[in-house]
Amino acid sequence: MASFYNTLANLANALYALCQHFYNAFFKESPSEIDMAEQIDFQASPQSTESNLHGPSVKDVLDVKQILFERFHLPIELVEVVIDFAEYWPLTTSVATNDADRPIHVRSGAEFENRFLLRTFPLGYVPNGDTATSLTDPRTHSQGHITLDKAVRSTAPPKPWPPSRDVQDDATEELLERWAAASMPRGTLCRKIVFTLKSHDQGWGGSTADQGTYRGSYTWFDVGLERISASRAETPERTEESAPIPEFLPLTDTESQEAIKAPTPVIYSLRTILPRTVPTVPSSEEYQFEHALMPSQNCLQKNRTAERETHEHVVTWSCDDNILPDSLGGDELEKQGRGRETATGQFVRDLKVGDVVTVWAKARFPGWVNVVEQVKVDVYWAV
């Protein structure tokens, strides 16, 4: 059985290279030659991250599938197997980069130790480049005209959404259907998420025996989840303190003035699902996010203990992951500075159209500092 899958994988890599060649020849204005052996080696290397910089668009994938189906006469079922083995999937990339000499410092202390860093594009939303959907903050109208790309890339931290507060989502289904029609997801919606983290701790502290390992590390990263909602209903006046994040009015550049004047424009908003929202104290009407004191079993990645040099961690969460937390594989994850429950694949498989992945930096106990230079998240889905 293993040899069959190896053969199929080699077939996928070879056909992937051929399809790239045919795609460049038939669909690009300037065809470029591809060294097939080099391309196969490139695809076979699990350590390569260059593909993240040149991921295919939805149209690219559909064109390649058409080539496999029409020119190679492969049944559509085998075409999809080949596409999946080659991991030829569209992706969106979100990056938060800081200068090496001016990184983010996340320090212990109630007000500073849980730092929101990054949110991805909503799953299923395809950025349109120069023709990106435009958005206007309804509280500032024309003065707040921005693009959805910029809104999502905002590092403005979310605010807790009280469980008792209604979510206005009468236009959400329409929005998500429109995004799904554009992104054309197939099967399991999200296929994998690749997190790239460049960071280190304060460079001292802890036990000497733990130095350079992930044991005794009190600086780390966690993953969160936000969900988008859309409504045409008129909403009451809301202060910045009461809103989870600024709400946005979706517009196209050509319709902006007309839509601004509309009596019930569509409003987008994001609601935080993870971390959980809890009362500050029992029976309180004030709320806060629940952040664990110590790295949990869902910890994305710890920093190496007492190492001042920046280290790059590349962590992949796949829908096909199936490592049980209490297994030997779970032990290995812990040795790598990851939570035992981060390779079950459940988080990836549960993602829906409109879901937004977030990354948080953590630090605990006096003297510990999480120094963050870059966070990048690549989200892949199948077409």
C-alpha positions in Angstrom: 0.0 0.0 0.0 2.9 2.4 0.9 4.5 1.8 -2.5 1.2 2.6 -4.2 1.0 5.9 -2.5 4.6 6.7 -3.3 4.0 5.9 -6.9 0.9 8.1 -6.9 2.8 10.9 -5.2 5.6 10.7 -7.9 2.9 10.8 -10.6 1.3 13.8 -8.9 4.7 15.6 -8.9 5.5 14.8 -12.5 2.0 15.8 -13.7 2.3 18.9 -11.6 5.5 19.9 -13.4 4.0 19.1 -16.8 0.8 21.1 -16.0 2.9 24.0 -15.0 4.7 23.8 -18.3 1.5 23.5 -20.3 -0.1 26.3 -18.3 2.8 28.6 -19.0 2.7 27.6 -22.6 -1.1 28.0 -23.2 -2.2 30.6 -20.7 0.7 32.9 -19.9 1.7 35.7 -22.2 5.4 34.8 -21.9 5.9 31.0 -21.7 8.8 29.9 -19.5 10.6 26.6 -19.6 10.6 24.5 -16.5 13.3 22.0 -15.5 11.1 19.0 -14.7 13.6 17.2 -12.5 14.3 20.4 -10.6 10.5 21.0 -10.3 9.9 17.4 -9.0 12.7 17.8 -6.4 11.3 21.1 -5.4 7.8 19.7 -4.9 9.1 16.6 -3.0 10.9 18.7 -0.4 8.7 19.2 2.6 11.1 22.0 3.9 10.5 24.3 1.0 8.5 27.4 1.7 9.0 29.2 -1.6 5.7 27.9 -2.9 4.0 30.1 -0.3 5.3 33.1 -2.3 3.9 31.9 -5.6 0.7 30.1 -4.7 -1.8 29.4 -7.5 -5.0 31.4 -7.9 -8.4 29.7 -8.2 -8.2 30.2 -11.9 -4.7 28.6 -12.1 -6.0 25.5 -10.4 -9.0 25.2 -12.6 -6.9 25.6 -15.7 -4.5 22.9 -14.5 -7.4 20.6 -13.7 -8.8 21.2 -17.2 -5.4 20.3 -18.7 -5.3 17.1 -16.8 -8.9 16.2 -17.7 -8.8 17.2 -21.4 -5.2 16.7 -22.5 -4.3 13.7 -20.3 -7.8 12.2 -20.3 -7.7 11.5 -16.6 -11.0 11.0 -14.8 -12.0 13.9 -12.6 -11.6 11.7 -9.5 -7.9 11.0 -10.4 -7.4 14.7 -11.3 -8.5 15.7 -7.8 -6.2 13.1 -6.3 -3.3 14.4 -8.3 -4.1 18.0 -7.3 -4.2 17.1 -3.6 -1.0 15.0 -3.7 0.8 17.9 -5.3 -0.9 20.3 -2.8 -1.7 22.6 -5.7 -4.1 24.7 -3.7 -4.9 28.5 -3.7 -3.9 30.3 -0.5 -4.0 33.6 1.2 -1.0 35.0 3.1 -1.1 37.4 6.0 2.1 38.8 7.4 3.1 41.0 10.3 6.7 42.1 10.1 8.7 44.3 12.4 12.3 45.6 11.9 14.9 43.4 13.5 16.1 46.3 15.5 12.6 47.2 16.6 10.7 44.0 17.3 7.6 43.7 19.4 8.3 43.0 23.0 5.5 41.1 24.8 6.3 41.3 28.6 4.7 39.6 31.6 2.1 41.7 33.4 -1.7 41.7 33.3 -1.9 44.5 30.7 0.8 43.3 28.4 1.3 39.6 28.6 -1.4 38.6 26.0 -0.6 40.4 22.7 -2.8 40.2 19.6 -0.5 40.0 16.6 -2.3 39.1 13.4 -5.6 38.1 11.7 -5.9 36.3 8.4 -8.3 37.0 5.6 -11.8 35.4 6.1 -11.7 31.8 4.7 -13.3 31.9 1.3 -12.6 35.6 0.7 -10.3 36.0 -2.3 -8.4 39.3 -2.3 -8.8 41.0 -5.6 -5.7 43.1 -5.8 -6.3 46.4 -7.6 -10.0 45.6 -7.7 -10.4 44.8 -4.0 -13.7 45.3 -2.3 -13.7 48.6 -0.6 -15.0 49.3 2.9 -16.0 52.3 4.8 -16.2 52.7 8.6 -19.8 53.7 9.0 -18.9 56.0 11.9 -16.7 58.1 9.7 -18.3 57.5 6.3 -16.2 58.8 3.4 -13.4 59.8 5.7 -12.9 56.2 6.7 -12.8 54.6 3.2 -10.4 51.7 3.2 -10.1 48.3 1.5 -11.1 45.0 3.1 -7.5 43.8 2.7 -6.4 46.7 4.9 -9.2 46.1 7.4 -8.3 42.5 7.9 -4.6 43.3 8.1 -5.4 45.7 10.9 -3.6 44.8 14.2 -6.3 46.4 16.2 -7.0 43.9 19.0 -10.5 42.5 19.3 -12.7 43.2 22.2 -14.8 40.7 24.2 -18.3 40.1 22.8 -20.6 39.3 25.7 -22.4 36.0 25.2 -25.7 37.7 25.9 -25.4 40.2 23.1 -27.2 39.4 19.9 -25.3 38.9 16.7 -26.8 40.7 13.8 -26.3 38.4 10.9 -29.3 38.6 8.6 -27.0 39.2 5.6 -24.3 36.7 6.6 -25.5 33.7 4.5 -25.7 35.9 1.4 -22.1 37.1 2.0 -20.7 33.7 2.6 -22.4 32.2 -0.5 -20.9 35.0 -2.6 -17.4 34.3 -1.2 -17.8 30.5 -1.7 -18.8 31.1 -5.3 -15.6 33.0 -5.9 -13.2 30.7 -4.0 -15.0 27.5 -5.2 -13.9 25.3 -2.2 -14.0 21.5 -2.7 -14.4 18.8 -0.1 -12.9 19.7 3.3 -12.8 23.5 3.1 -9.4 24.3 4.6 -6.6 21.9 3.7 -3.7 23.3 5.8 -2.4 26.3 7.7 1.3 27.1 7.8 2.5 29.4 10.6 5.9 31.0 10.3 7.2 32.6 13.5 10.5 34.5 13.9 11.1 35.2 17.6 13.1 34.5 20.7 12.8 35.2 24.5 14.9 37.5 26.7 18.0 35.3 26.5 18.4 34.4 30.1 16.6 32.9 33.1 15.1 29.5 33.9 17.0 26.3 34.7 20.4 25.8 33.2 19.3 22.3 32.2 16.5 23.8 30.2 18.5 26.3 28.2 18.2 25.8 24.5 15.2 23.4 24.9 11.5 24.1 25.0 11.2 22.9 28.6 10.6 25.7 31.2 9.7 28.2 28.4 7.2 30.9 29.5 7.0 32.7 26.2 4.9 31.2 23.4 2.2 31.7 20.7 -1.5 30.7 20.7 -4.0 30.5 17.8 -7.4 32.2 18.0 -10.5 32.2 15.9 -12.9 35.0 14.7 -16.1 34.7 12.8 -17.5 37.3 10.4 -21.1 38.5 10.4 -23.0 40.7 8.0 -26.2 42.6 8.6 -28.5 45.1 6.8 -30.4 45.8 10.0 -30.0 49.3 11.5 -27.7 48.9 14.5 -27.7 51.2 17.6 -25.0 53.7 18.1 -22.0 51.9 19.5 -18.9 53.2 21.1 -15.4 51.9 20.4 -15.4 50.3 23.8 -18.5 48.3 23.2 -17.6 47.0 19.7 -15.4 43.9 19.3 -13.6 45.7 16.4 -14.6 48.6 14.2 -17.5 47.5 11.9 -17.1 48.2 8.2 -19.5 49.0 5.3 -18.7 47.0 2.2 -18.6 49.0 -1.0 -17.2 48.9 -4.5 -15.3 51.9 -5.6 -17.9 52.8 -8.2 -20.8 52.4 -5.8 -19.4 54.0 -2.7 -21.3 57.3 -2.8 -24.6 55.6 -3.5 -24.1 52.9 -0.9 -23.1 55.4 1.8 -26.5 57.1 1.3 -28.4 53.8 1.5 -30.8 53.6 4.4 -29.7 50.1 5.5 -26.2 49.4 4.2 -24.6 46.0 4.8 -22.3 46.1 7.8 -19.5 43.6 8.4 -18.2 42.7 11.9 -16.0 40.1 13.5 -16.8 38.2 16.7 -14.1 36.4 18.7 -14.7 32.7 19.2 -11.2 31.8 20.6 -10.0 32.9 23.1 -13.3 32.4 25.0 -15.1 35.4 26.5 -15.8 35.2 30.2 -17.0 37.5 33.0 -14.2 39.4 34.8 -15.6 38.1 38.0 -18.7 35.8 38.6 -22.0 37.6 37.9 -20.2 40.6 36.4 -21.5 42.4 33.4 -17.9 43.2 32.3 -16.1 40.6 30.2 -12.6 39.6 29.2 -10.8 37.0 27.2 -9.8 33.9 29.0 -6.0 33.3 28.6 -4.4 30.3 30.3 -1.6 31.0 32.8 0.7 28.4 31.3 1.1 27.0 27.8 -1.8 24.8 27.1 -2.2 21.6 25.1 -3.2 23.8 22.2 -0.1 26.0 22.3 1.0 26.8 18.8 4.7 27.1 19.5 7.0 28.0 22.4 10.3 29.9 22.1 13.5 28.1 23.1 14.4 28.8 26.7 17.0 31.5 27.4 18.1 32.0 23.8 18.7 35.5 22.6 19.1 34.6 18.9 16.1 34.8 16.7 14.8 31.4 15.6 12.3 30.6 12.8 9.6 28.1 13.6 7.5 26.8 10.7 4.4 24.9 12.0 1.9 23.2 9.7 -1.6 22.3 10.7 -3.2 19.9 8.2 -6.7 18.6 7.8 -5.1 15.1 7.5 -3.2 15.4 10.8 -4.2 12.5 13.2 -1.8 12.5 16.1 -3.4 11.6 19.4 -2.3 13.9 22.3 -1.3 10.9 24.5 0.6 9.0 21.9 4.3 8.9 21.1 3.6 11.5 18.4 2.2 13.8 21.1 5.5 13.3 23.1 7.4 14.4 20.0 5.2 17.5 19.6 6.0 18.5 23.1 9.7 18.1 22.5 9.3 20.5 19.5 7.7 23.1 21.7 4.1 22.5 20.4 1.0 21.6 22.3 0.0 17.9 22.3 -3.5 18.7 20.8 -2.2 20.7 17.8 -1.9 17.8 15.4 -5.3 16.2 15.6 -6.4 18.1 12.5 -9.7 19.1 14.2 -9.2 22.8 14.1 -8.5 22.9 10.4 -11.3 20.5 9.5 -13.8 22.6 11.5 -13.1 25.9 9.8 -16.0 27.4 7.8 -16.3 30.1 5.1 -15.9 33.4 6.8 -13.7 32.1 9.7 -10.6 34.2 10.5 -7.5 32.7 12.1 -5.6 34.9 14.7 -2.3 34.7 16.4 -1.5 35.8 19.9 1.9 36.2 21.6 2.2 35.3 25.3 4.7 35.9 28.2 4.5 34.9 31.8 6.3 35.7 35.0 8.6 38.6 35.8 11.6 39.0 33.5 10.2 36.9 30.6 9.8 38.6 27.3 8.5 37.3 24.0 10.5 39.2 21.3 8.6 38.9 17.9 10.1 39.9 14.6 7.7 38.3 12.2 4.5 36.3 12.0 3.2 34.9 8.8 0.1 32.7 8.2 -0.6 30.9 4.9 -4.2 29.4 4.6 -4.7 26.8 1.9 -8.0 25.5 0.5 -8.8 23.0 -2.2 -10.6 23.8 -5.5 
